[in-house]
Amino acid sequence: MRRVCITGGAGFIGSNLADRLAAEGVEVVIVDDFRTGRREFLVDALSRAGVRLVEGDVLDEAVLEEAIAGCDWVFHLQANADVRWGLEHPRRDLEQNTLATSKVLEAMRAHGVTRIAFSSTGSIYGEPEVFPTPEDAPFPIQTSLYGASKLAGEGLIGAYAAGYGFTGLIFRFVSILGERYTHGHVFDFYRALKRDPTRLRVLGDGRQEKSYLYVQDCLSAILMAVEHHAQEPGAHVYNLGTEETIVVDESVAIITEHLGLSPEIEHTGGQRGWTGDSPLIHLDTRRVQGLGWKPSLTIPQALVRTLEWLRANEYALAEQDAVTQEPAR
C-alpha cells in the first residue's frame, strides 16, 4: 500500500488504523465529520508526514472524491454503529450505512480505485441457529435496522466486485474493545458507575453471551486479509472474533472488581436488552485463522485494557453529540 483512505478515520477503530498504517510509512487520508469521531484521537496520526484530514460527510460526493483520488485502498469504517437506537431513528442506518457505502463505491469507481475493506457486523446473522456461526450460515430474518443496513452494504460491494472487478473484503465484527473505545456496554457501565458506584442497571437478564475482540487484534486480521487478497478481485468475507465468549454478568463482575466496587445489580429482565440484541453471538473464525492470524488478548484482558484506557482518558466520558445520545425514556 502506498496511499489509503480511511472513512470514519477519527473514530475508535479508524484512528487506531490510521496510527498503525502511518507508522508503517503509508500515506493516509482520513475522512470524518466528527459526528462521533474525536479530534483527540488524531493528534498522533496528524503529526506524521503523509497523513491528511479531509473533514466532511461521506454523503458529500466532493468530500469523497478529494479523499479517494490516488488511493490504493479504501478502508470504509464510517457508520452509525449503535444498534440499540435504530428504531428511534430509522433513516440514520439507511443513510449513514447503506447510502454512504454506495457513495464510497461510486467515488472509487470514478477514480479507478478498486480495493475496499468494509467493516460489517456479526449482527447480520440476526439470531442464527448454528454456533459458532460460519460465514456461509443461512441468513435469518434481520432483527435490527443496523444489521439490515450493513447487509445491504455487503450486497453492494459484492455487486461492484462482480460487475466492475473490485476487490471487496468484508469483515463481520463482533464488538470491539480497547483504546479509544467510546460506546458499548463497557463504556456504558463505566460511565454509570462513575455517576453512582452503588448500583448498576443491566439491560436484559444478564445472561446474554457474546464474543469480543481487542482492537489491535481486529486490525491485525484486517491487514493480514488485505495483504492476502491484494491482487485477487472478488468479494471475500471474514468473521472477526475470538473462540471464547463471555456472559454479560461475568463482564460486569470483571468491571466492578477492577474498579474496586460492589454495586447492587439491577436487571431489567428478558433475554434481550433491546430489539436486535441477540442472546448469543459467537462467530466461527477459522477462515481468518487459516491466514495465520490469532488474537493476542483474551476477552477479560481486552476488558481490563479498555477500562485502563477509560480511567486514563476521562475526556472520553463527555456527552456525545446529539445524534448519538440515548433517547429519553
C-alpha positions, 0 to 999 in steps of 0.5 A, spaced: 500 500 500 502 506 498 496 511 499 489 509 503 483 512 505 480 511 511 472 513 512 470 514 519 478 515 520 477 519 527 473 514 530 475 508 535 477 503 530 479 508 524 484 512 528 487 506 531 488 504 523 490 510 521 496 510 527 498 503 525 498 504 517 502 511 518 507 508 522 508 503 517 510 509 512 503 509 508 500 515 506 493 516 509 487 520 508 482 520 513 475 522 512 470 524 518 465 529 520 466 528 527 459 526 528 462 521 533 469 521 531 474 525 536 479 530 534 483 527 540 484 521 537 488 524 531 493 528 534 498 522 533 496 520 526 496 528 524 503 529 526 506 524 521 508 526 514 503 523 509 497 523 513 491 528 511 484 530 514 479 531 509 473 533 514 466 532 511 460 527 510 461 521 506 454 523 503 458 529 500 460 526 493 466 532 493 468 530 500 469 523 497 472 524 491 478 529 494 479 523 499 479 517 494 483 520 488 490 516 488 488 511 493 490 504 493 485 502 498 479 504 501 478 502 508 470 504 509 469 504 517 464 510 517 457 508 520 452 509 525 454 503 529 449 503 535 444 498 534 440 499 540 437 506 537 435 504 530 428 504 531 428 511 534 431 513 528 430 509 522 433 513 516 440 514 520 442 506 518 439 507 511 443 513 510 449 513 514 450 505 512 447 503 506 447 510 502 454 512 504 457 505 502 454 506 495 457 513 495 464 510 497 463 505 491 461 510 486 467 515 488 472 509 487 469 507 481 470 514 478 477 514 480 479 507 478 480 505 485 478 498 486 480 495 493 475 496 499 475 493 506 468 494 509 467 493 516 460 489 517 457 486 523 456 479 526 449 482 527 447 480 520 446 473 522 440 476 526 439 470 531 442 464 527 441 457 529 448 454 528 454 456 533 459 458 532 456 461 526 460 460 519 460 465 514 456 461 509 450 460 515 443 461 512 441 468 513 435 469 518 430 474 518 434 481 520 432 483 527 435 490 527 435 496 522 443 496 523 444 489 521 439 490 515 443 496 513 450 493 513 447 487 509 445 491 504 452 494 504 455 487 503 450 486 497 453 492 494 460 491 494 459 484 492 455 487 486 461 492 484 466 486 485 462 482 480 460 487 475 466 492 475 472 487 478 473 490 485 476 487 490 471 487 496 473 484 503 468 484 508 469 483 515 463 481 520 465 484 527 463 482 533 464 488 538 470 491 539 474 493 545 480 497 547 483 504 546 479 509 544 473 505 545 467 510 546 460 506 546 458 499 548 456 496 554 463 497 557 463 504 556 456 504 558 457 501 565 463 505 566 460 511 565 454 509 570 458 507 575 462 513 575 455 517 576 453 512 582 458 506 584 452 503 588 448 500 583 448 498 576 442 497 571 443 491 566 439 491 560 436 484 559 437 478 564 444 478 564 445 472 561 446 474 554 453 471 551 457 474 546 464 474 543 469 480 543 475 482 540 481 487 542 482 492 537 489 491 535 487 484 534 481 486 529 486 490 525 491 485 525 486 480 521 484 486 517 491 487 514 493 480 514 486 479 509 488 485 505 495 483 504 492 476 502 487 478 497 491 484 494 491 482 487 485 477 487 478 481 485 472 478 488 468 479 494 471 475 500 468 475 507 471 474 514 468 473 521 472 477 526 472 474 533 475 470 538 473 462 540 471 464 547 465 468 549 463 471 555 456 472 559 454 479 560 454 478 568 461 475 568 463 482 564 460 486 569 463 482 575 470 483 571 468 491 571 466 492 578 472 488 581 477 492 577 474 498 579 474 496 586 466 496 587 460 492 589 454 495 586 447 492 587 445 489 580 439 491 577 436 487 571 431 489 567 429 482 565 428 478 558 433 475 554 434 481 550 436 488 552 433 491 546 430 489 539 436 486 535 440 484 541 441 477 540 442 472 546 448 469 543 453 471 538 459 467 537 462 467 530 466 461 527 473 464 525 477 459 522 477 462 515 481 468 518 485 463 522 487 459 516 491 466 514 495 465 520 492 470 524 490 469 532 488 474 537 493 476 542 488 478 548 483 474 551 476 477 552 477 479 560 484 482 558 481 486 552 476 488 558 481 490 563 485 494 557 479 498 555 477 500 562 485 502 563 484 506 557 477 509 560 480 511 567 486 514 563 482 518 558 476 521 562 475 526 556 472 520 553 466 520 558 463 527 555 456 527 552 456 525 545 453 529 540 446 529 539 445 524 534 448 519 538 445 520 545 440 515 548 433 517 547 429 519 553 425 514 556 
